[in-house]
Amino acid sequence: MMLRRLTRRTILGTACLLSFVPSLALATPATDFVSSFGGQLAHILNANVSTDKKYEELLPLLRKNVDIAGIGRYVLGRYWRVATPEQQKEYLQLFERVLLNAVTNQMGHYQDVSLQLLGSVPTPAGEKVSLLVRRPHQPDITLTTVVAGTPPKVVDLYGEGASMRMTQRSDYTAFLTRNGGKVQVMIDALKHQIAYNAALRH
């Protein structure tokens, strides 16, 4: 149950929203990046192909445009340093899969939405691009994408004012604390979550 909740909260859990970003009026490298990334996501998510096919096509796109390794290390927090090199490698591979599952699991929830650019603000963590999300028959929400690096990549998302990267770190830390700080227990839980999602797709 805990890992199922983490999947819903994961950084890219709302990344599918970006697939509907219109042309952005306030052009910066970050807003141009969001527009380009969103267009590519739209092409995959709206294609008339199987979920498995979308899954295959999303992975290289996320690897290119999202700092998965950086996010994964941040989320593991202080436990990254106590993990063995083998555990670190396996954890990042699993974290990538969980991230991808989160996007594909949420695809059906963000159809026919429209977005409006609210602004772009540089910060020490990266440029924050804020968007107003309008969803049919649901309240509007504000989403902020944090973009950093060269080439630019997504490093965090804020939903309703909360950093999803920080929220997930808190959840992972709580899970590890309850399990004696054993990184292998987290790895095994991630494997279970991935297997659970695979079973749902078939």
ZAFIMI-719548 format. One record per residue (C-alpha): residue number from 0; residue in one letter; x, y, z. Coordinates in nm, 3 decimals. Example, Ala and Ser with C-alpha at 12.3 -4.5 7.8 and 13.67 -1.06 7.14 Angstrom:
<keses>
@paza 0 | bagu A | u 1.230 | v -0.450 | w 0.780;
@paza 1 | bagu S | u 1.367 | v -0.106 | w 0.714;
</keses>
This chain:
<keses>
@paza 0 | bagu M | u 0.000 | v 0.000 | w 0.000;
@paza 1 | bagu M | u 0.279 | v 0.244 | w 0.090;
@paza 2 | bagu L | u 0.450 | v 0.206 | w -0.247;
@paza 3 | bagu R | u 0.118 | v 0.236 | w -0.427;
@paza 4 | bagu R | u 0.070 | v 0.572 | w -0.256;
@paza 5 | bagu L | u 0.423 | v 0.675 | w -0.349;
@paza 6 | bagu T | u 0.354 | v 0.590 | w -0.711;
@paza 7 | bagu R | u 0.064 | v 0.831 | w -0.719;
@paza 8 | bagu R | u 0.275 | v 1.102 | w -0.559;
@paza 9 | bagu T | u 0.591 | v 1.051 | w -0.760;
@paza 10 | bagu I | u 0.763 | v 1.339 | w -0.937;
@paza 11 | bagu L | u 0.634 | v 1.256 | w -1.281;
@paza 12 | bagu G | u 0.292 | v 1.153 | w -1.161;
@paza 13 | bagu T | u 0.153 | v 1.470 | w -1.315;
@paza 14 | bagu A | u 0.404 | v 1.497 | w -1.597;
@paza 15 | bagu C | u 0.136 | v 1.395 | w -1.843;
@paza 16 | bagu L | u -0.017 | v 1.738 | w -1.785;
@paza 17 | bagu L | u 0.273 | v 1.886 | w -1.976;
@paza 18 | bagu S | u 0.162 | v 1.701 | w -2.285;
@paza 19 | bagu F | u -0.103 | v 1.964 | w -2.342;
@paza 20 | bagu V | u 0.113 | v 2.276 | w -2.306;
@paza 21 | bagu P | u 0.027 | v 2.531 | w -2.577;
@paza 22 | bagu S | u 0.273 | v 2.767 | w -2.741;
@paza 23 | bagu L | u 0.421 | v 2.975 | w -2.461;
@paza 24 | bagu A | u 0.410 | v 3.350 | w -2.490;
@paza 25 | bagu L | u 0.692 | v 3.428 | w -2.244;
@paza 26 | bagu A | u 0.979 | v 3.259 | w -2.423;
@paza 27 | bagu T | u 1.286 | v 3.154 | w -2.226;
@paza 28 | bagu P | u 1.504 | v 2.845 | w -2.264;
@paza 29 | bagu A | u 1.302 | v 2.684 | w -1.984;
@paza 30 | bagu T | u 0.961 | v 2.764 | w -2.134;
@paza 31 | bagu D | u 1.080 | v 2.654 | w -2.477;
@paza 32 | bagu F | u 1.196 | v 2.329 | w -2.319;
@paza 33 | bagu V | u 0.860 | v 2.273 | w -2.147;
@paza 34 | bagu S | u 0.678 | v 2.337 | w -2.475;
@paza 35 | bagu S | u 0.900 | v 2.096 | w -2.668;
@paza 36 | bagu F | u 0.891 | v 1.825 | w -2.403;
@paza 37 | bagu G | u 0.516 | v 1.862 | w -2.375;
@paza 38 | bagu G | u 0.466 | v 1.829 | w -2.748;
@paza 39 | bagu Q | u 0.664 | v 1.505 | w -2.754;
@paza 40 | bagu L | u 0.467 | v 1.370 | w -2.460;
@paza 41 | bagu A | u 0.144 | v 1.459 | w -2.637;
@paza 42 | bagu H | u 0.248 | v 1.268 | w -2.947;
@paza 43 | bagu I | u 0.308 | v 0.952 | w -2.740;
@paza 44 | bagu L | u 0.019 | v 0.979 | w -2.494;
@paza 45 | bagu N | u -0.242 | v 1.058 | w -2.758;
@paza 46 | bagu A | u -0.127 | v 0.796 | w -3.007;
@paza 47 | bagu N | u -0.369 | v 0.516 | w -3.091;
@paza 48 | bagu V | u -0.136 | v 0.240 | w -2.972;
@paza 49 | bagu S | u -0.123 | v 0.000 | w -2.678;
@paza 50 | bagu T | u -0.016 | v 0.104 | w -2.329;
@paza 51 | bagu D | u 0.287 | v -0.124 | w -2.361;
@paza 52 | bagu K | u 0.392 | v 0.061 | w -2.678;
@paza 53 | bagu K | u 0.354 | v 0.397 | w -2.505;
@paza 54 | bagu Y | u 0.553 | v 0.261 | w -2.212;
@paza 55 | bagu E | u 0.841 | v 0.170 | w -2.446;
@paza 56 | bagu E | u 0.839 | v 0.511 | w -2.613;
@paza 57 | bagu L | u 0.811 | v 0.712 | w -2.291;
@paza 58 | bagu L | u 1.125 | v 0.569 | w -2.128;
@paza 59 | bagu P | u 1.383 | v 0.727 | w -2.364;
@paza 60 | bagu L | u 1.186 | v 1.053 | w -2.361;
@paza 61 | bagu L | u 1.190 | v 1.069 | w -1.982;
@paza 62 | bagu R | u 1.559 | v 0.976 | w -1.970;
@paza 63 | bagu K | u 1.636 | v 1.264 | w -2.202;
@paza 64 | bagu N | u 1.420 | v 1.530 | w -2.039;
@paza 65 | bagu V | u 1.402 | v 1.440 | w -1.670;
@paza 66 | bagu D | u 1.691 | v 1.425 | w -1.423;
@paza 67 | bagu I | u 1.585 | v 1.081 | w -1.305;
@paza 68 | bagu A | u 1.915 | v 0.991 | w -1.138;
@paza 69 | bagu G | u 1.934 | v 1.325 | w -0.957;
@paza 70 | bagu I | u 1.575 | v 1.298 | w -0.838;
@paza 71 | bagu G | u 1.628 | v 0.938 | w -0.730;
@paza 72 | bagu R | u 1.935 | v 1.024 | w -0.523;
@paza 73 | bagu Y | u 1.755 | v 1.318 | w -0.364;
@paza 74 | bagu V | u 1.452 | v 1.108 | w -0.276;
@paza 75 | bagu L | u 1.665 | v 0.841 | w -0.105;
@paza 76 | bagu G | u 1.823 | v 1.117 | w 0.104;
@paza 77 | bagu R | u 2.081 | v 1.017 | w 0.362;
@paza 78 | bagu Y | u 2.022 | v 0.650 | w 0.284;
@paza 79 | bagu W | u 2.194 | v 0.697 | w -0.052;
@paza 80 | bagu R | u 2.527 | v 0.715 | w 0.132;
@paza 81 | bagu V | u 2.468 | v 0.393 | w 0.325;
@paza 82 | bagu A | u 2.363 | v 0.194 | w 0.018;
@paza 83 | bagu T | u 2.628 | v -0.020 | w -0.150;
@paza 84 | bagu P | u 2.728 | v 0.069 | w -0.508;
@paza 85 | bagu E | u 2.530 | v -0.233 | w -0.626;
@paza 86 | bagu Q | u 2.224 | v -0.122 | w -0.431;
@paza 87 | bagu Q | u 2.256 | v 0.233 | w -0.564;
@paza 88 | bagu K | u 2.262 | v 0.106 | w -0.922;
@paza 89 | bagu E | u 1.968 | v -0.128 | w -0.874;
@paza 90 | bagu Y | u 1.767 | v 0.135 | w -0.685;
@paza 91 | bagu L | u 1.807 | v 0.393 | w -0.964;
@paza 92 | bagu Q | u 1.700 | v 0.138 | w -1.224;
@paza 93 | bagu L | u 1.389 | v 0.056 | w -1.021;
@paza 94 | bagu F | u 1.317 | v 0.421 | w -0.943;
@paza 95 | bagu E | u 1.317 | v 0.491 | w -1.317;
@paza 96 | bagu R | u 1.062 | v 0.216 | w -1.370;
@paza 97 | bagu V | u 0.840 | v 0.348 | w -1.089;
@paza 98 | bagu L | u 0.858 | v 0.695 | w -1.243;
@paza 99 | bagu L | u 0.750 | v 0.560 | w -1.580;
@paza 100 | bagu N | u 0.468 | v 0.360 | w -1.423;
@paza 101 | bagu A | u 0.344 | v 0.677 | w -1.254;
@paza 102 | bagu V | u 0.315 | v 0.858 | w -1.588;
@paza 103 | bagu T | u 0.141 | v 0.574 | w -1.768;
@paza 104 | bagu N | u -0.093 | v 0.511 | w -1.473;
@paza 105 | bagu Q | u -0.210 | v 0.873 | w -1.481;
@paza 106 | bagu M | u -0.263 | v 0.904 | w -1.857;
@paza 107 | bagu G | u -0.638 | v 0.858 | w -1.843;
@paza 108 | bagu H | u -0.688 | v 1.129 | w -1.580;
@paza 109 | bagu Y | u -0.566 | v 1.421 | w -1.790;
@paza 110 | bagu Q | u -0.758 | v 1.411 | w -2.115;
@paza 111 | bagu D | u -0.903 | v 1.727 | w -2.269;
@paza 112 | bagu V | u -0.731 | v 1.964 | w -2.028;
@paza 113 | bagu S | u -0.615 | v 2.313 | w -2.119;
@paza 114 | bagu L | u -0.325 | v 2.505 | w -1.973;
@paza 115 | bagu Q | u -0.234 | v 2.870 | w -1.942;
@paza 116 | bagu L | u 0.118 | v 2.997 | w -1.878;
@paza 117 | bagu L | u 0.124 | v 3.208 | w -1.562;
@paza 118 | bagu G | u 0.490 | v 3.301 | w -1.553;
@paza 119 | bagu S | u 0.852 | v 3.196 | w -1.539;
@paza 120 | bagu V | u 1.079 | v 3.282 | w -1.245;
@paza 121 | bagu P | u 1.451 | v 3.202 | w -1.206;
@paza 122 | bagu T | u 1.546 | v 3.054 | w -0.868;
@paza 123 | bagu P | u 1.863 | v 2.894 | w -0.724;
@paza 124 | bagu A | u 1.704 | v 2.552 | w -0.779;
@paza 125 | bagu G | u 1.620 | v 2.626 | w -1.143;
@paza 126 | bagu E | u 1.366 | v 2.817 | w -1.346;
@paza 127 | bagu K | u 1.010 | v 2.770 | w -1.226;
@paza 128 | bagu V | u 0.751 | v 2.765 | w -1.504;
@paza 129 | bagu S | u 0.400 | v 2.799 | w -1.360;
@paza 130 | bagu L | u 0.088 | v 2.680 | w -1.540;
@paza 131 | bagu L | u -0.284 | v 2.698 | w -1.470;
@paza 132 | bagu V | u -0.447 | v 2.362 | w -1.543;
@paza 133 | bagu R | u -0.813 | v 2.360 | w -1.640;
@paza 134 | bagu R | u -0.979 | v 2.017 | w -1.626;
@paza 135 | bagu P | u -1.332 | v 1.929 | w -1.741;
@paza 136 | bagu H | u -1.576 | v 1.912 | w -1.448;
@paza 137 | bagu Q | u -1.294 | v 1.958 | w -1.193;
@paza 138 | bagu P | u -1.143 | v 2.258 | w -1.011;
@paza 139 | bagu D | u -0.852 | v 2.441 | w -1.173;
@paza 140 | bagu I | u -0.509 | v 2.364 | w -1.029;
@paza 141 | bagu T | u -0.169 | v 2.532 | w -1.052;
@paza 142 | bagu L | u 0.135 | v 2.328 | w -1.154;
@paza 143 | bagu T | u 0.494 | v 2.453 | w -1.139;
@paza 144 | bagu T | u 0.770 | v 2.275 | w -1.327;
@paza 145 | bagu V | u 1.129 | v 2.332 | w -1.213;
@paza 146 | bagu V | u 1.378 | v 2.320 | w -1.500;
@paza 147 | bagu A | u 1.756 | v 2.328 | w -1.455;
@paza 148 | bagu G | u 2.085 | v 2.221 | w -1.609;
@paza 149 | bagu T | u 2.250 | v 2.220 | w -1.950;
@paza 150 | bagu P | u 2.083 | v 2.073 | w -2.143;
@paza 151 | bagu P | u 1.770 | v 2.159 | w -1.944;
@paza 152 | bagu K | u 1.583 | v 1.886 | w -1.758;
@paza 153 | bagu V | u 1.288 | v 1.864 | w -1.521;
@paza 154 | bagu V | u 1.420 | v 1.844 | w -1.164;
@paza 155 | bagu D | u 1.097 | v 1.889 | w -0.967;
@paza 156 | bagu L | u 0.724 | v 1.958 | w -0.988;
@paza 157 | bagu Y | u 0.509 | v 2.158 | w -0.750;
@paza 158 | bagu G | u 0.141 | v 2.079 | w -0.716;
@paza 159 | bagu E | u -0.075 | v 2.296 | w -0.492;
@paza 160 | bagu G | u 0.240 | v 2.453 | w -0.350;
@paza 161 | bagu A | u 0.408 | v 2.126 | w -0.249;
@paza 162 | bagu S | u 0.732 | v 1.994 | w -0.398;
@paza 163 | bagu M | u 0.663 | v 1.641 | w -0.515;
@paza 164 | bagu R | u 1.033 | v 1.558 | w -0.490;
@paza 165 | bagu M | u 1.037 | v 1.663 | w -0.124;
@paza 166 | bagu T | u 0.707 | v 1.489 | w -0.051;
@paza 167 | bagu Q | u 0.834 | v 1.166 | w -0.194;
@paza 168 | bagu R | u 1.161 | v 1.198 | w -0.003;
@paza 169 | bagu S | u 0.961 | v 1.232 | w 0.317;
@paza 170 | bagu D | u 0.761 | v 0.920 | w 0.233;
@paza 171 | bagu Y | u 1.069 | v 0.716 | w 0.142;
@paza 172 | bagu T | u 1.247 | v 0.828 | w 0.458;
@paza 173 | bagu A | u 0.947 | v 0.732 | w 0.671;
@paza 174 | bagu F | u 0.934 | v 0.389 | w 0.504;
@paza 175 | bagu L | u 1.306 | v 0.328 | w 0.557;
@paza 176 | bagu T | u 1.290 | v 0.446 | w 0.917;
@paza 177 | bagu R | u 1.011 | v 0.196 | w 0.988;
@paza 178 | bagu N | u 1.227 | v -0.076 | w 0.832;
@paza 179 | bagu G | u 1.551 | v -0.013 | w 1.017;
@paza 180 | bagu G | u 1.708 | v 0.198 | w 0.743;
@paza 181 | bagu K | u 1.760 | v -0.110 | w 0.526;
@paza 182 | bagu V | u 1.790 | v 0.002 | w 0.165;
@paza 183 | bagu Q | u 1.740 | v -0.356 | w 0.047;
@paza 184 | bagu V | u 1.390 | v -0.352 | w 0.197;
@paza 185 | bagu M | u 1.311 | v -0.045 | w -0.015;
@paza 186 | bagu I | u 1.454 | v -0.214 | w -0.323;
@paza 187 | bagu D | u 1.240 | v -0.522 | w -0.261;
@paza 188 | bagu A | u 0.932 | v -0.303 | w -0.212;
@paza 189 | bagu L | u 0.999 | v -0.121 | w -0.541;
@paza 190 | bagu K | u 1.032 | v -0.456 | w -0.718;
@paza 191 | bagu H | u 0.698 | v -0.560 | w -0.574;
@paza 192 | bagu Q | u 0.539 | v -0.234 | w -0.688;
@paza 193 | bagu I | u 0.674 | v -0.276 | w -1.041;
@paza 194 | bagu A | u 0.547 | v -0.634 | w -1.059;
@paza 195 | bagu Y | u 0.206 | v -0.517 | w -0.935;
@paza 196 | bagu N | u 0.186 | v -0.254 | w -1.210;
@paza 197 | bagu A | u 0.297 | v -0.502 | w -1.473;
@paza 198 | bagu A | u 0.018 | v -0.737 | w -1.369;
@paza 199 | bagu L | u -0.237 | v -0.458 | w -1.398;
@paza 200 | bagu R | u -0.129 | v -0.382 | w -1.756;
@paza 201 | bagu H | u -0.183 | v -0.742 | w -1.867;
</keses>
